[in-house]
C-alpha cells in the first residue's frame, strides 16, 4: 500500500504519512497529552511532521510544570 507524501501545515516541511501503517509512521512513539491533541485538532486539519509534534509536546510538558 502506498504512503502519502504530505507537507506539514505548521512548518512547511515534507514528510511521508503512513496512516495506513501507524506503527511505522513518523509520528509513532511521540507522546501527546489529550489536551495537546485537542489543541492540534483545533488548530490544524491535517498531520504535522514529527519534528513539529516533538516540539509542541516538549513545550506542553514545560508549560505543565
Predicted model as a PDB file, atoms N, CA, C, CB and O in Angstrom, pLDDT in the B-factor column:
MODEL        1                                                                  
ATOM      1  N   UNK A   1       0.846  -1.184   0.000  1.00 54.00           N  
ATOM      2  CA  UNK A   1       0.000   0.000   0.000  1.00 54.00           C  
ATOM      3  C   UNK A   1       0.892   1.248   0.000  1.00 54.00           C  
ATOM      4  CB  UNK A   1      -0.963  -0.002   1.231  1.00 54.00           C  
ATOM      5  O   UNK A   1       1.878   1.312   0.733  1.00 54.00           O  
ATOM      6  N   UNK A   2       0.543   2.214  -0.810  1.00 65.00           N  
ATOM      7  CA  UNK A   2       1.332   3.431  -0.952  1.00 65.00           C  
ATOM      8  C   UNK A   2       1.085   4.389   0.217  1.00 65.00           C  
ATOM      9  CB  UNK A   2       1.007   4.122  -2.280  1.00 65.00           C  
ATOM     10  O   UNK A   2      -0.035   4.527   0.708  1.00 65.00           O  
ATOM     11  N   UNK A   3       2.154   5.035   0.637  1.00 76.00           N  
ATOM     12  CA  UNK A   3       2.048   6.034   1.689  1.00 76.00           C  
ATOM     13  C   UNK A   3       1.902   7.399   1.047  1.00 76.00           C  
ATOM     14  CB  UNK A   3       3.277   5.991   2.633  1.00 76.00           C  
ATOM     15  O   UNK A   3       2.236   7.588  -0.123  1.00 76.00           O  
ATOM     16  N   UNK A   4       1.408   8.336   1.813  1.00 85.00           N  
ATOM     17  CA  UNK A   4       1.113   9.657   1.268  1.00 85.00           C  
ATOM     18  C   UNK A   4       2.199  10.667   1.622  1.00 85.00           C  
ATOM     19  CB  UNK A   4      -0.234  10.146   1.776  1.00 85.00           C  
ATOM     20  O   UNK A   4       2.581  10.797   2.785  1.00 85.00           O  
ATOM     21  N   UNK A   5       2.693  11.382   0.613  1.00 91.00           N  
ATOM     22  CA  UNK A   5       3.618  12.487   0.839  1.00 91.00           C  
ATOM     23  C   UNK A   5       2.792  13.695   1.267  1.00 91.00           C  
ATOM     24  CB  UNK A   5       4.473  12.802  -0.448  1.00 91.00           C  
ATOM     25  O   UNK A   5       1.823  14.061   0.603  1.00 91.00           O  
ATOM     26  N   UNK A   6       3.180  14.306   2.375  1.00 93.00           N  
ATOM     27  CA  UNK A   6       2.438  15.457   2.894  1.00 93.00           C  
ATOM     28  C   UNK A   6       3.383  16.612   3.175  1.00 93.00           C  
ATOM     29  CB  UNK A   6       1.667  15.080   4.169  1.00 93.00           C  
ATOM     30  O   UNK A   6       4.596  16.439   3.287  1.00 93.00           O  
ATOM     31  N   UNK A   7       2.797  17.783   3.286  1.00 96.00           N  
ATOM     32  CA  UNK A   7       3.506  18.984   3.702  1.00 96.00           C  
ATOM     33  C   UNK A   7       2.951  19.382   5.060  1.00 96.00           C  
ATOM     34  CB  UNK A   7       3.354  20.145   2.651  1.00 96.00           C  
ATOM     35  O   UNK A   7       1.739  19.517   5.224  1.00 96.00           O  
ATOM     36  N   UNK A   8       3.825  19.567   6.022  1.00 96.00           N  
ATOM     37  CA  UNK A   8       3.399  19.943   7.371  1.00 96.00           C  
ATOM     38  C   UNK A   8       2.757  21.325   7.316  1.00 96.00           C  
ATOM     39  CB  UNK A   8       4.603  19.927   8.370  1.00 96.00           C  
ATOM     40  O   UNK A   8       3.378  22.272   6.834  1.00 96.00           O  
ATOM     41  N   UNK A   9       1.517  21.456   7.805  1.00 96.00           N  
ATOM     42  CA  UNK A   9       0.857  22.761   7.772  1.00 96.00           C  
ATOM     43  C   UNK A   9       1.457  23.769   8.751  1.00 96.00           C  
ATOM     44  CB  UNK A   9      -0.606  22.592   8.066  1.00 96.00           C  
ATOM     45  O   UNK A   9       1.159  24.960   8.670  1.00 96.00           O  
ATOM     46  N   UNK A  10       2.286  23.308   9.662  1.00 96.00           N  
ATOM     47  CA  UNK A  10       2.894  24.202  10.645  1.00 96.00           C  
ATOM     48  C   UNK A  10       4.220  24.775  10.153  1.00 96.00           C  
ATOM     49  CB  UNK A  10       3.107  23.466  11.958  1.00 96.00           C  
ATOM     50  O   UNK A  10       4.451  25.980  10.249  1.00 96.00           O  
ATOM     51  N   UNK A  11       5.095  23.909   9.624  1.00 97.00           N  
ATOM     52  CA  UNK A  11       6.436  24.371   9.247  1.00 97.00           C  
ATOM     53  C   UNK A  11       6.704  24.324   7.744  1.00 97.00           C  
ATOM     54  CB  UNK A  11       7.467  23.544   9.955  1.00 97.00           C  
ATOM     55  O   UNK A  11       7.682  24.900   7.268  1.00 97.00           O  
ATOM     56  N   UNK A  12       5.845  23.646   7.005  1.00 97.00           N  
ATOM     57  CA  UNK A  12       6.039  23.539   5.564  1.00 97.00           C  
ATOM     58  C   UNK A  12       6.970  22.418   5.140  1.00 97.00           C  
ATOM     59  CB  UNK A  12       6.561  24.819   5.042  1.00 97.00           C  
ATOM     60  O   UNK A  12       7.225  22.243   3.949  1.00 97.00           O  
ATOM     61  N   UNK A  13       7.481  21.655   6.102  1.00 96.00           N  
ATOM     62  CA  UNK A  13       8.372  20.537   5.775  1.00 96.00           C  
ATOM     63  C   UNK A  13       7.619  19.377   5.144  1.00 96.00           C  
ATOM     64  CB  UNK A  13       9.096  20.058   7.023  1.00 96.00           C  
ATOM     65  O   UNK A  13       6.435  19.175   5.414  1.00 96.00           O  
ATOM     66  N   UNK A  14       8.304  18.622   4.308  1.00 95.00           N  
ATOM     67  CA  UNK A  14       7.695  17.459   3.653  1.00 95.00           C  
ATOM     68  C   UNK A  14       7.978  16.200   4.481  1.00 95.00           C  
ATOM     69  CB  UNK A  14       8.237  17.294   2.196  1.00 95.00           C  
ATOM     70  O   UNK A  14       9.049  16.061   5.071  1.00 95.00           O  
ATOM     71  N   UNK A  15       7.006  15.292   4.513  1.00 92.00           N  
ATOM     72  CA  UNK A  15       7.185  14.022   5.211  1.00 92.00           C  
ATOM     73  C   UNK A  15       6.262  12.979   4.611  1.00 92.00           C  
ATOM     74  CB  UNK A  15       6.917  14.178   6.724  1.00 92.00           C  
ATOM     75  O   UNK A  15       5.335  13.299   3.866  1.00 92.00           O  
ATOM     76  N   UNK A  16       6.532  11.724   4.948  1.00 89.00           N  
ATOM     77  CA  UNK A  16       5.720  10.622   4.462  1.00 89.00           C  
ATOM     78  C   UNK A  16       4.769  10.177   5.561  1.00 89.00           C  
ATOM     79  CB  UNK A  16       6.605   9.446   3.992  1.00 89.00           C  
ATOM     80  O   UNK A  16       5.200   9.762   6.637  1.00 89.00           O  
ATOM     81  N   UNK A  17       3.483  10.267   5.286  1.00 86.00           N  
ATOM     82  CA  UNK A  17       2.454   9.838   6.236  1.00 86.00           C  
ATOM     83  C   UNK A  17       2.140   8.369   5.972  1.00 86.00           C  
ATOM     84  CB  UNK A  17       1.161  10.721   6.115  1.00 86.00           C  
ATOM     85  O   UNK A  17       1.887   7.973   4.834  1.00 86.00           O  
ATOM     86  N   UNK A  18       2.159   7.582   7.015  1.00 84.00           N  
ATOM     87  CA  UNK A  18       1.847   6.157   6.897  1.00 84.00           C  
ATOM     88  C   UNK A  18       0.628   5.835   7.744  1.00 84.00           C  
ATOM     89  CB  UNK A  18       3.056   5.283   7.326  1.00 84.00           C  
ATOM     90  O   UNK A  18       0.635   4.893   8.537  1.00 84.00           O  
ATOM     91  N   UNK A  19      -0.410   6.625   7.567  1.00 76.00           N  
ATOM     92  CA  UNK A  19      -1.637   6.445   8.334  1.00 76.00           C  
ATOM     93  C   UNK A  19      -2.164   5.023   8.219  1.00 76.00           C  
ATOM     94  CB  UNK A  19      -2.697   7.429   7.872  1.00 76.00           C  
ATOM     95  O   UNK A  19      -2.745   4.499   9.169  1.00 76.00           O  
ATOM     96  N   UNK A  20      -1.967   4.390   7.062  1.00 74.00           N  
ATOM     97  CA  UNK A  20      -2.424   3.018   6.888  1.00 74.00           C  
ATOM     98  C   UNK A  20      -1.505   2.008   7.581  1.00 74.00           C  
ATOM     99  CB  UNK A  20      -2.523   2.693   5.411  1.00 74.00           C  
ATOM    100  O   UNK A  20      -1.797   0.812   7.580  1.00 74.00           O  
ATOM    101  N   UNK A  21      -0.407   2.470   8.169  1.00 75.00           N  
ATOM    102  CA  UNK A  21       0.518   1.622   8.905  1.00 75.00           C  
ATOM    103  C   UNK A  21       1.084   2.431  10.082  1.00 75.00           C  
ATOM    104  CB  UNK A  21       1.667   1.095   7.972  1.00 75.00           C  
ATOM    105  O   UNK A  21       2.272   2.750  10.101  1.00 75.00           O  
ATOM    106  N   UNK A  22       0.230   2.761  11.062  1.00 72.00           N  
ATOM    107  CA  UNK A  22       0.620   3.700  12.122  1.00 72.00           C  
ATOM    108  C   UNK A  22       1.826   3.278  12.959  1.00 72.00           C  
ATOM    109  CB  UNK A  22      -0.530   3.906  13.028  1.00 72.00           C  
ATOM    110  O   UNK A  22       2.506   4.137  13.520  1.00 72.00           O  
ATOM    111  N   UNK A  23       2.105   1.998  13.057  1.00 75.00           N  
ATOM    112  CA  UNK A  23       3.268   1.554  13.831  1.00 75.00           C  
ATOM    113  C   UNK A  23       4.561   2.058  13.216  1.00 75.00           C  
ATOM    114  CB  UNK A  23       3.298   0.029  13.927  1.00 75.00           C  
ATOM    115  O   UNK A  23       5.536   2.305  13.926  1.00 75.00           O  
ATOM    116  N   UNK A  24       4.572   2.211  11.892  1.00 78.00           N  
ATOM    117  CA  UNK A  24       5.773   2.660  11.190  1.00 78.00           C  
ATOM    118  C   UNK A  24       5.708   4.118  10.765  1.00 78.00           C  
ATOM    119  CB  UNK A  24       6.005   1.803   9.985  1.00 78.00           C  
ATOM    120  O   UNK A  24       6.608   4.597  10.074  1.00 78.00           O  
ATOM    121  N   UNK A  25       4.679   4.821  11.157  1.00 83.00           N  
ATOM    122  CA  UNK A  25       4.535   6.224  10.770  1.00 83.00           C  
ATOM    123  C   UNK A  25       5.548   7.087  11.523  1.00 83.00           C  
ATOM    124  CB  UNK A  25       3.094   6.721  11.043  1.00 83.00           C  
ATOM    125  O   UNK A  25       5.985   6.735  12.619  1.00 83.00           O  
ATOM    126  N   UNK A  26       5.907   8.201  10.930  1.00 83.00           N  
ATOM    127  CA  UNK A  26       6.898   9.105  11.520  1.00 83.00           C  
ATOM    128  C   UNK A  26       6.465   9.649  12.871  1.00 83.00           C  
ATOM    129  CB  UNK A  26       7.170  10.253  10.582  1.00 83.00           C  
ATOM    130  O   UNK A  26       7.306  10.089  13.656  1.00 83.00           O  
ATOM    131  N   UNK A  27       5.182   9.628  13.155  1.00 84.00           N  
ATOM    132  CA  UNK A  27       4.693  10.168  14.427  1.00 84.00           C  
ATOM    133  C   UNK A  27       4.546   9.099  15.515  1.00 84.00           C  
ATOM    134  CB  UNK A  27       3.360  10.851  14.210  1.00 84.00           C  
ATOM    135  O   UNK A  27       4.241   9.424  16.663  1.00 84.00           O  
ATOM    136  N   UNK A  28       4.756   7.849  15.168  1.00 85.00           N  
ATOM    137  CA  UNK A  28       4.631   6.763  16.143  1.00 85.00           C  
ATOM    138  C   UNK A  28       5.618   6.973  17.290  1.00 85.00           C  
ATOM    139  CB  UNK A  28       4.872   5.388  15.467  1.00 85.00           C  
ATOM    140  O   UNK A  28       6.784   7.301  17.068  1.00 85.00           O  
ATOM    141  N   UNK A  29       5.149   6.785  18.483  1.00 87.00           N  
ATOM    142  CA  UNK A  29       6.019   6.892  19.644  1.00 87.00           C  
ATOM    143  C   UNK A  29       6.125   8.291  20.234  1.00 87.00           C  
ATOM    144  CB  UNK A  29       7.366   6.423  19.284  1.00 87.00           C  
ATOM    145  O   UNK A  29       6.752   8.470  21.278  1.00 87.00           O  
ATOM    146  N   UNK A  30       5.531   9.276  19.593  1.00 90.00           N  
ATOM    147  CA  UNK A  30       5.546  10.629  20.148  1.00 90.00           C  
ATOM    148  C   UNK A  30       4.351  10.751  21.086  1.00 90.00           C  
ATOM    149  CB  UNK A  30       5.501  11.726  19.013  1.00 90.00           C  
ATOM    150  O   UNK A  30       3.202  10.634  20.661  1.00 90.00           O  
ATOM    151  N   UNK A  31       4.633  10.988  22.367  1.00 90.00           N  
ATOM    152  CA  UNK A  31       3.570  11.046  23.368  1.00 90.00           C  
ATOM    153  C   UNK A  31       2.961  12.442  23.411  1.00 90.00           C  
ATOM    154  CB  UNK A  31       4.108  10.653  24.758  1.00 90.00           C  
ATOM    155  O   UNK A  31       3.656  13.434  23.629  1.00 90.00           O  
ATOM    156  N   UNK A  32       1.652  12.498  23.199  1.00 91.00           N  
ATOM    157  CA  UNK A  32       0.911  13.760  23.220  1.00 91.00           C  
ATOM    158  C   UNK A  32      -0.191  13.665  24.257  1.00 91.00           C  
ATOM    159  CB  UNK A  32       0.321  14.094  21.819  1.00 91.00           C  
ATOM    160  O   UNK A  32      -0.897  12.659  24.323  1.00 91.00           O  
ATOM    161  N   UNK A  33      -0.343  14.691  25.060  1.00 91.00           N  
ATOM    162  CA  UNK A  33      -1.409  14.707  26.049  1.00 91.00           C  
ATOM    163  C   UNK A  33      -2.751  14.901  25.343  1.00 91.00           C  
ATOM    164  CB  UNK A  33      -1.171  15.823  27.101  1.00 91.00           C  
ATOM    165  O   UNK A  33      -2.803  15.389  24.214  1.00 91.00           O  
ATOM    166  N   UNK A  34      -3.828  14.517  26.016  1.00 92.00           N  
ATOM    167  CA  UNK A  34      -5.164  14.720  25.440  1.00 92.00           C  
ATOM    168  C   UNK A  34      -5.414  16.197  25.174  1.00 92.00           C  
ATOM    169  CB  UNK A  34      -6.251  14.160  26.377  1.00 92.00           C  
ATOM    170  O   UNK A  34      -6.013  16.559  24.161  1.00 92.00           O  
ATOM    171  N   UNK A  35      -4.963  17.033  26.068  1.00 93.00           N  
ATOM    172  CA  UNK A  35      -5.140  18.481  25.906  1.00 93.00           C  
ATOM    173  C   UNK A  35      -4.438  18.986  24.645  1.00 93.00           C  
ATOM    174  CB  UNK A  35      -4.604  19.228  27.141  1.00 93.00           C  
ATOM    175  O   UNK A  35      -4.992  19.793  23.899  1.00 93.00           O  
ATOM    176  N   UNK A  36      -3.203  18.500  24.413  1.00 93.00           N  
ATOM    177  CA  UNK A  36      -2.462  18.905  23.225  1.00 93.00           C  
ATOM    178  C   UNK A  36      -3.124  18.353  21.964  1.00 93.00           C  
ATOM    179  CB  UNK A  36      -1.003  18.430  23.313  1.00 93.00           C  
ATOM    180  O   UNK A  36      -3.216  19.060  20.961  1.00 93.00           O  
ATOM    181  N   UNK A  37      -3.576  17.132  21.999  1.00 92.00           N  
ATOM    182  CA  UNK A  37      -4.266  16.551  20.845  1.00 92.00           C  
ATOM    183  C   UNK A  37      -5.487  17.387  20.491  1.00 92.00           C  
ATOM    184  CB  UNK A  37      -4.680  15.091  21.130  1.00 92.00           C  
ATOM    185  O   UNK A  37      -5.729  17.662  19.316  1.00 92.00           O  
ATOM    186  N   UNK A  38      -6.255  17.791  21.488  1.00 94.00           N  
ATOM    187  CA  UNK A  38      -7.427  18.645  21.243  1.00 94.00           C  
ATOM    188  C   UNK A  38      -7.006  19.959  20.588  1.00 94.00           C  
ATOM    189  CB  UNK A  38      -8.182  18.928  22.564  1.00 94.00           C  
ATOM    190  O   UNK A  38      -7.660  20.436  19.660  1.00 94.00           O  
ATOM    191  N   UNK A  39      -5.910  20.540  21.076  1.00 93.00           N  
ATOM    192  CA  UNK A  39      -5.411  21.803  20.501  1.00 93.00           C  
ATOM    193  C   UNK A  39      -4.951  21.613  19.061  1.00 93.00           C  
ATOM    194  CB  UNK A  39      -4.253  22.358  21.348  1.00 93.00           C  
ATOM    195  O   UNK A  39      -5.200  22.464  18.207  1.00 93.00           O  
ATOM    196  N   UNK A  40      -4.278  20.493  18.793  1.00 93.00           N  
ATOM    197  CA  UNK A  40      -3.815  20.216  17.433  1.00 93.00           C  
ATOM    198  C   UNK A  40      -4.998  20.095  16.477  1.00 93.00           C  
ATOM    199  CB  UNK A  40      -2.971  18.929  17.402  1.00 93.00           C  
ATOM    200  O   UNK A  40      -4.970  20.646  15.377  1.00 93.00           O  
ATOM    201  N   UNK A  41      -6.037  19.375  16.897  1.00 92.00           N  
ATOM    202  CA  UNK A  41      -7.235  19.241  16.049  1.00 92.00           C  
ATOM    203  C   UNK A  41      -7.910  20.586  15.818  1.00 92.00           C  
ATOM    204  CB  UNK A  41      -8.234  18.265  16.685  1.00 92.00           C  
ATOM    205  O   UNK A  41      -8.465  20.827  14.746  1.00 92.00           O  
ATOM    206  N   UNK A  42      -7.865  21.452  16.807  1.00 95.00           N  
ATOM    207  CA  UNK A  42      -8.500  22.771  16.662  1.00 95.00           C  
ATOM    208  C   UNK A  42      -7.693  23.689  15.741  1.00 95.00           C  
ATOM    209  CB  UNK A  42      -8.666  23.433  18.038  1.00 95.00           C  
ATOM    210  O   UNK A  42      -8.265  24.496  15.008  1.00 95.00           O  
ATOM    211  N   UNK A  43      -6.368  23.565  15.781  1.00 95.00           N  
ATOM    212  CA  UNK A  43      -5.503  24.476  15.027  1.00 95.00           C  
ATOM    213  C   UNK A  43      -5.181  24.007  13.609  1.00 95.00           C  
ATOM    214  CB  UNK A  43      -4.227  24.674  15.773  1.00 95.00           C  
ATOM    215  O   UNK A  43      -5.017  24.833  12.711  1.00 95.00           O  
ATOM    216  N   UNK A  44      -5.088  22.692  13.395  1.00 94.00           N  
ATOM    217  CA  UNK A  44      -4.703  22.156  12.087  1.00 94.00           C  
ATOM    218  C   UNK A  44      -5.644  21.028  11.701  1.00 94.00           C  
ATOM    219  CB  UNK A  44      -3.237  21.657  12.100  1.00 94.00           C  
ATOM    220  O   UNK A  44      -6.173  20.317  12.555  1.00 94.00           O  
ATOM    221  N   UNK A  45      -5.842  20.879  10.399  1.00 89.00           N  
ATOM    222  CA  UNK A  45      -6.773  19.861   9.919  1.00 89.00           C  
ATOM    223  C   UNK A  45      -6.068  18.753   9.146  1.00 89.00           C  
ATOM    224  CB  UNK A  45      -7.832  20.499   9.045  1.00 89.00           C  
ATOM    225  O   UNK A  45      -6.699  18.026   8.379  1.00 89.00           O  
ATOM    226  N   UNK A  46      -4.763  18.625   9.349  1.00 89.00           N  
ATOM    227  CA  UNK A  46      -4.008  17.555   8.723  1.00 89.00           C  
ATOM    228  C   UNK A  46      -2.837  17.197   9.636  1.00 89.00           C  
ATOM    229  CB  UNK A  46      -3.512  17.969   7.301  1.00 89.00           C  
ATOM    230  O   UNK A  46      -2.603  17.855  10.650  1.00 89.00           O  
ATOM    231  N   UNK A  47      -2.119  16.164   9.268  1.00 89.00           N  
ATOM    232  CA  UNK A  47      -0.981  15.695  10.061  1.00 89.00           C  
ATOM    233  C   UNK A  47       0.126  16.738  10.117  1.00 89.00           C  
ATOM    234  CB  UNK A  47      -0.437  14.389   9.487  1.00 89.00           C  
ATOM    235  O   UNK A  47       0.350  17.483   9.162  1.00 89.00           O  
ATOM    236  N   UNK A  48       0.808  16.777  11.242  1.00 94.00           N  
ATOM    237  CA  UNK A  48       2.018  17.581  11.385  1.00 94.00           C  
ATOM    238  C   UNK A  48       3.214  16.646  11.303  1.00 94.00           C  
ATOM    239  CB  UNK A  48       2.019  18.386  12.729  1.00 94.00           C  
ATOM    240  O   UNK A  48       3.092  15.450  11.570  1.00 94.00           O  
ATOM    241  N   UNK A  49       4.369  17.188  10.935  1.00 94.00           N  
ATOM    242  CA  UNK A  49       5.578  16.369  10.870  1.00 94.00           C  
ATOM    243  C   UNK A  49       6.037  16.005  12.288  1.00 94.00           C  
ATOM    244  CB  UNK A  49       6.706  17.118  10.103  1.00 94.00           C  
ATOM    245  O   UNK A  49       5.627  16.626  13.269  1.00 94.00           O  
ATOM    246  N   UNK A  50       6.888  14.996  12.368  1.00 93.00           N  
ATOM    247  CA  UNK A  50       7.374  14.518  13.663  1.00 93.00           C  
ATOM    248  C   UNK A  50       8.131  15.609  14.416  1.00 93.00           C  
ATOM    249  CB  UNK A  50       8.274  13.299  13.471  1.00 93.00           C  
ATOM    250  O   UNK A  50       8.009  15.710  15.637  1.00 93.00           O  
ATOM    251  N   UNK A  51       8.906  16.420  13.712  1.00 95.00           N  
ATOM    252  CA  UNK A  51       9.673  17.481  14.379  1.00 95.00           C  
ATOM    253  C   UNK A  51       8.740  18.477  15.057  1.00 95.00           C  
ATOM    254  CB  UNK A  51      10.579  18.212  13.368  1.00 95.00           C  
ATOM    255  O   UNK A  51       8.988  18.881  16.194  1.00 95.00           O  
ATOM    256  N   UNK A  52       7.675  18.875  14.376  1.00 96.00           N  
ATOM    257  CA  UNK A  52       6.718  19.811  14.974  1.00 96.00           C  
ATOM    258  C   UNK A  52       5.979  19.168  16.145  1.00 96.00           C  
ATOM    259  CB  UNK A  52       5.711  20.293  13.918  1.00 96.00           C  
ATOM    260  O   UNK A  52       5.766  19.810  17.174  1.00 96.00           O  
ATOM    261  N   UNK A  53       5.587  17.898  15.990  1.00 95.00           N  
ATOM    262  CA  UNK A  53       4.900  17.211  17.088  1.00 95.00           C  
ATOM    263  C   UNK A  53       5.795  17.120  18.316  1.00 95.00           C  
ATOM    264  CB  UNK A  53       4.459  15.805  16.654  1.00 95.00           C  
ATOM    265  O   UNK A  53       5.336  17.345  19.436  1.00 95.00           O  
ATOM    266  N   UNK A  54       7.074  16.792  18.115  1.00 95.00           N  
ATOM    267  CA  UNK A  54       8.003  16.720  19.257  1.00 95.00           C  
ATOM    268  C   UNK A  54       8.177  18.089  19.911  1.00 95.00           C  
ATOM    269  CB  UNK A  54       9.374  16.176  18.806  1.00 95.00           C  
ATOM    270  O   UNK A  54       8.183  18.202  21.136  1.00 95.00           O  
ATOM    271  N   UNK A  55       8.319  19.122  19.090  1.00 96.00           N  
ATOM    272  CA  UNK A  55       8.488  20.478  19.616  1.00 96.00           C  
ATOM    273  C   UNK A  55       7.269  20.901  20.437  1.00 96.00           C  
ATOM    274  CB  UNK A  55       8.723  21.473  18.466  1.00 96.00           C  
ATOM    275  O   UNK A  55       7.418  21.443  21.532  1.00 96.00           O  
ATOM    276  N   UNK A  56       6.078  20.658  19.920  1.00 96.00           N  
ATOM    277  CA  UNK A  56       4.856  21.027  20.627  1.00 96.00           C  
ATOM    278  C   UNK A  56       4.665  20.196  21.892  1.00 96.00           C  
ATOM    279  CB  UNK A  56       3.651  20.864  19.712  1.00 96.00           C  
ATOM    280  O   UNK A  56       4.218  20.717  22.913  1.00 96.00           O  
ATOM    281  N   UNK A  57       5.001  18.907  21.834  1.00 94.00           N  
ATOM    282  CA  UNK A  57       4.897  18.042  23.009  1.00 94.00           C  
ATOM    283  C   UNK A  57       5.870  18.487  24.096  1.00 94.00           C  
ATOM    284  CB  UNK A  57       5.164  16.577  22.626  1.00 94.00           C  
ATOM    285  O   UNK A  57       5.513  18.525  25.273  1.00 94.00           O  
ATOM    286  N   UNK A  58       7.101  18.824  23.703  1.00 94.00           N  
ATOM    287  CA  UNK A  58       8.092  19.297  24.669  1.00 94.00           C  
ATOM    288  C   UNK A  58       7.637  20.615  25.309  1.00 94.00           C  
ATOM    289  CB  UNK A  58       9.467  19.480  23.986  1.00 94.00           C  
ATOM    290  O   UNK A  58       7.751  20.785  26.523  1.00 94.00           O  
ATOM    291  N   UNK A  59       7.128  21.536  24.504  1.00 94.00           N  
ATOM    292  CA  UNK A  59       6.654  22.825  25.019  1.00 94.00           C  
ATOM    293  C   UNK A  59       5.477  22.616  25.972  1.00 94.00           C  
ATOM    294  CB  UNK A  59       6.241  23.760  23.854  1.00 94.00           C  
ATOM    295  O   UNK A  59       5.392  23.283  27.003  1.00 94.00           O  
ATOM    296  N   UNK A  60       4.586  21.710  25.641  1.00 91.00           N  
ATOM    297  CA  UNK A  60       3.432  21.444  26.509  1.00 91.00           C  
ATOM    298  C   UNK A  60       3.868  20.859  27.840  1.00 91.00           C  
ATOM    299  CB  UNK A  60       2.450  20.494  25.822  1.00 91.00           C  
ATOM    300  O   UNK A  60       3.299  21.187  28.881  1.00 91.00           O  
ATOM    301  N   UNK A  61       4.885  19.987  27.814  1.00 88.00           N  
ATOM    302  CA  UNK A  61       5.393  19.415  29.072  1.00 88.00           C  
ATOM    303  C   UNK A  61       6.031  20.497  29.923  1.00 88.00           C  
ATOM    304  CB  UNK A  61       6.414  18.291  28.793  1.00 88.00           C  
ATOM    305  O   UNK A  61       5.854  20.496  31.141  1.00 88.00           O  
ATOM    306  N   UNK A  62       6.766  21.416  29.322  1.00 87.00           N  
ATOM    307  CA  UNK A  62       7.379  22.512  30.076  1.00 87.00           C  
ATOM    308  C   UNK A  62       6.325  23.447  30.661  1.00 87.00           C  
ATOM    309  CB  UNK A  62       8.332  23.302  29.180  1.00 87.00           C  
ATOM    310  O   UNK A  62       6.474  23.932  31.783  1.00 87.00           O  
ATOM    311  N   UNK A  63       5.264  23.697  29.903  1.00 83.00           N  
ATOM    312  CA  UNK A  63       4.185  24.575  30.376  1.00 83.00           C  
ATOM    313  C   UNK A  63       3.428  23.962  31.557  1.00 83.00           C  
ATOM    314  CB  UNK A  63       3.207  24.871  29.234  1.00 83.00           C  
ATOM    315  O   UNK A  63       2.898  24.686  32.400  1.00 83.00           O  
ATOM    316  N   UNK A  64       3.379  22.641  31.616  1.00 76.00           N  
ATOM    317  CA  UNK A  64       2.598  21.986  32.675  1.00 76.00           C  
ATOM    318  C   UNK A  64       3.379  21.858  33.981  1.00 76.00           C  
ATOM    319  CB  UNK A  64       2.153  20.606  32.214  1.00 76.00           C  
ATOM    320  O   UNK A  64       2.826  21.420  34.990  1.00 76.00           O  
ATOM    321  N   UNK A  65       4.653  22.236  33.972  1.00 68.00           N  
ATOM    322  CA  UNK A  65       5.476  22.128  35.198  1.00 68.00           C  
ATOM    323  C   UNK A  65       5.366  23.367  36.037  1.00 68.00           C  
ATOM    324  CB  UNK A  65       6.940  21.876  34.854  1.00 68.00           C  
ATOM    325  O   UNK A  65       5.986  23.452  37.097  1.00 68.00           O  
TER     326      UNK A  65                                                      
ENDMDL                                                                          
END                                                                             
